[in-house]
Amino acid sequence: MYRFESSDLMTEEGIYRSFAGILRFPGYFGRNWDALVDCLDDLCGEVTGGVGVAGVVQDADRLLEAEHFPLFVSVLCQGADRANSAVDLDGFPLDRPAIAEHFVFEFRDFDREKVASQIEQPDLIVTTGDGFVAAALDPDEWH
């Protein structure tokens, strides 16, 4: 499990720096959204333990107003979806096992409707329940 401080994620550059440092991205990480997806897909066994990654964003309330928050959630969903797959984008088997990746946002003042409205976008399926909001890629848009 890896913890991320929301104060470090208030800017796109802060996200790139934080994820690269905590998840030990390679030196060639391009510090953009597409490169973040690629590196989440390619996490090494040293980071994942060959099993997976759980990333926890602490005190996520402050991110709700950040302009990049909906895109950030989508990018995390994209990276996790690719890592969780045993095939590449063309449908060919990968030479590595699928790796489980999950990202959790912890809120001090959780407002399910507010969170859901902030992350709703055409490429995601957003579901809510008692005490949670979940987002995943919409397979009709991505697969």
Beta strands, then each sheet from edge to edge (+ up, - down):
strand 1: 2-5
strand 2: 52-58
strand 3: 100-105
strand 4: 124-129
strand 5: 132-137
sheet 1: 1+ 2+ 3+
sheet 2: 4+ 5-
end
